[in-house]
């Protein structure tokens, strides 16, 4: 007998089984705007733009990165999907966009429907947190390119905003203030350095860390800031937003600033999450390198006028009690200055 597709390592039946398993999970993220179910060639979404003068679509795409190596080692796959959504949605929130829908792509060496169910459950959870719909995706079984237990995730988010309300940082000026929204931990950046630090110090993922394990703490999913941004937009003129991902404050904050403006940050060392202090200790990592790689506890930076600070904090602290003023905008060629106290 000649070869079959299954002989080569691709099991179509497993793929059909996976689709049936995830259908109800995905459907829970749908509202009346979604015009198609899972299984078609494309997802259809009809947004309500009746209150917009010039609707603009805003898109973002990203992956999870080497954080997936930890999920594979721990055989825990139900949270990295949240990371995937967060990395895309948090980026489009920086322009003030309302998330509409999300698509995912999962590539693996061997298709295991239950593992795929966990991954898609995480994606659906992230979509629910973002108030957006998971309207489509793709699962690819690629033996020879991936090991049997390996997989990768990629995602794509689309949002919408009225053109006149786009947040682009152009009105930021000297005297404006920066507000930090707390991160949930390392989020989904810098994990190559994290893994190198663990190896250097011979720290195992199963080792105890505070009231959990090192692995569980590192796998805490990326925080999604849709609620905070939506609540603040309704009451305050947001001048700029920066999602603090790889490169930390140093690389991400300048992306929202006008050419002649910098932000001077005041960071209290005692308030930095212990996970970052431990990573620094395990890898003997320089402090500047830490701030150039990780979010160090600040997942998002929002700039508002000084007169809007008190009102902004009242709104944000209802959702994130750790939200606080973290810096001041100044005329400067130095885009980011960090004072560690």
N, C-alpha and C positions, 0 to 999 in steps of 0.2 A: 504493500500500500504506500501511496505517496504521502508526503508531509502534510499536516494540517496546521492551521494557525496556532492551535493549542500546543502542538508539538514544538513549535518555535518559542513558546513561553507566554503567549497571549491567550487568555481565557475569556472569550466573549461572554460566556454564560455568567461568569462572575460580574462582568460589567452590567449585564441586564439585572442581576440580583441587586447590585448596588443602587441602581436607579430606583428600583421598587422600595428599597429600604429608606432612601433619603427623601422621597417625594413628599411625605407628610411633614418632615422637618422643614423643608424649604417652603412649603405652602403656608406655614405659620407666619412667615415674614411678609406675605402678600396682602396688599390692600386692593381697593377697587381700581387703582391705577394700573395694576398688572393685568395684561390682556391675554397672557399665555401661561401654560403650565410647563412643568419640566418634560423634556422629551422632544421638543421642536428644534428646528434648526437655528432659531434666534429667539431672544426675549423681546417682548413688546411692552412698552410702558408709556402711558398717557398722563403726563403731569398736568396739574391744574395751574395754568398761568394767567388766570382771569384777573389777578390783582397786580400783574406786572406790566410795566410799560415796554421794556426791552429785555426780555428774558435771555440770559446768557448761560450756556452749559459750562460746567467746570468739571474737569476730569483729573484723576490721579491713579497711578499704578505703582505697585511695589510688591515685595515679597517679605518673607520672615527672616531669611538669612540663616546663619549657622546656629541659631537658637534651636532649630529643628534637630540638631545632633543630640541635644539634651533630651528632647521629647522622645527620640528614638531609643536612646540609652535607657530611659526610665520607662519606656513603653506606655507613655501617657500622651494621648493625642487630642484631648478634648478642649484644650485651651489655645493652641497655636493658631487655630482659625480666627479667634478673637484678635490675636496679634495682626493677622493678615488684614482684616477689615480696618483695624485701628490705624495701621500704617498708611493706608490709602485715604480713609475718611478724614483723619486729622489733618492731612495735607490740604484737602479741598476746603475744610473749615477755615483755613487761614485766609481764604478769599471771601469768607462770609457766606459760602454756599450752603444751601440746605441739601443734605444727602438724599438722593432719589433711589438709586439702585446700584447693585453690586454684582459682579461676575467673578467666579474663581476658576483656577486651573490647578489641577493636582496631577503630578507625574510621579510614577512609582515603578519599581522593578517587578513587583508581583502584587496584583490586585487582591486585597483582602477586604471584603465588603464591610465587616464590622469596624475595621480600622478607618475605612473611608467614612463610615457613619459618624465616628467620633470627630473626624476632621471637619466634616460638613456641619455637624452640630455646633462646633466652635464658630464656624463662619456665620451660621444662622444666629447664634447668640450675639455676635458682634454686630450683625445687621439690626437685630432688635434693639440693641443699645444705641444704635445710630439712627433709628427710625427710618431705615431704608430697606428696600426689598431685595432679596436674593433671587434674581430672575433668570439665572442661567450659569453654566459652567462647563467644564470639560475635565474628564479623567482619562489619563493616558497611561497605559501599561507598556513599559519600554524595557524589557529584559536586555541585558547587555550594556545599556547606558546607565542604569541604576542597579544597585544591589537589591536582592529580594526584599529586604526590610527597609530600604531607603525610599524617601520621597521628597518632593519639593513642592512648594506652594507659591502661587502668584495670584494677584488679584487686581481688579480694576473697578474704580468707583466713579459714578457720575452724579453731580449735584447741579443745582440751579440757583441763580441769583439775578435780581433786577440790576441792569447795568449801572444805574446811578448809585447803587448801594454796595458795589464791589469794594472790598477792603484791600488796599494795596500799599499802605504806608506812606503815601505821598504827602499827607498833611501832618505827619509827625514833626514836631518842632521842639526847640529847647524849652525845658520846663515841664514837658509831658512826663508821665510816670509809667513805669512798667509794673505789671502784676504777674506773679507766678502762680500757675496752677500746678498742684502737686502731681508727681508721677507715682505710679504704683510700684516702682522699682526700676530695674534695668531696662524695662520695655523690650525692644527688639533690635538693639544696636550694640555693637562692641563685643559680641559673643566670641569672636575669635580671640580677643584679648582675655576675656573671661576664662575661656577654656585653657589658654596658655598659662594663666595665673593659677588655676586649679592644679594643672599638671606640675607646675614649678613647685608648689607647696605640698604636693601629694595629698590634696584634699579630694575626697570622694563625694559624689552627689548624695550618697546615703548618710553622710556625716550629719550630726545634729547641728542646727543653726537656729538659735533662739527657741521658739516653740514648734519648729518644724524641721525640715531637712534642707541642706544646701540646694539640692535639686528642686524641691518644691518651691523654695523661695525664688530661685532664678526663673522658674517657669510661670510665675505670676504674670498674667497677660497684660499687654499694653493698655493703658487707660484710654478710653474714648471720651472726647470732650464735647460731643454734640449738644448735650443738655446745657452745659455751662455757656457755650457760645450763643445758643438760641435764646436763652434767658436774658443774657446781657444785651444782645442786639435789640431786643424789644424796648429797652429803657435807656440805653447809652450809645453815644457815637463812638464806636470802636475805631481807633486810628490804624492799628496794625496788630497782626497776630503772627507768631512764629512757633512752629512745631519743632520741639527740641529733640532731634533724632541724632544720627551719627555725626560726630563733629561737635556735639554739645552746644553750649551757648555761643562759643567762638565762631562756629561756622554757620549756624542757623539764624541767629538774631540779625546779622547784617543783611540777610535776604529781604527783610521788610523795611530797612531804614533808608531814608534819603541820603545822598552823598555826603552831606556836611554834618550829619548827626550820628552820635554814638550813645551808648547806654552804659552808665556806671552802675554795676550791680554790687549790692551788699549781701553777702552770703554768710550766715552764721554756721560755723563748723559743727556746733553741737546739734543742729537740726538736720544734718545730712544723714540719710538712712544708713544703718549699720552695714547693709549689703555692700555699699560702695566702699566703706572703710575697710571691710574685710577683703574685697577684691584688691584694693590698693596694697594691703598688707601681704596677701598671698603672692602677689606678683612683684612686690617691691616697686610699684608703679609711681612715678613722679606725679605730684599733685597737678601740675599743669597738663600732663598727659591725661589724667583722669578727666579734667574739665574739658579737654579737647576731644574726648572719646564718648563719654557718657552724659546723660541728662543731669546726673547728680541730684536728683530730687525735683527738678523743674521740668515738667512734661510739655508745658506750653507757656509762652510769654505773651501777654496782652498789653498794648499801649493805649492809654486813654489820657484825656486832658486832666490836669491837676484838680480842676473843679468837679470832675466826675469820679474821683478816686473813692470817696466815702460811699457813694451810691453803688458803685461797681462792686466794692468789697461786700456790701450788704447782700447784693444779689448772688454773687459767686459763692460766698461762704455758706449760703443755704444749701448748696450742692457739694461744695468742697470746703470744709471747715479750715483746711490748711492754706487756702488762697490768701495771698498777702502781697503788699507792696514789696518789690524787690530791687527797684532801681529807678534812676532818673535819667532823662534824655538831656544831652548836652551837645553844644557845638564842639565837634572834635573830629580829628582824622582817625583817632583810635576808636574803632567801631564797638568794641566790647572791652570793658575794664572790669575785672572782678576783684573786689575787696573781700578777702576771706577773714572773718572775724572769729 
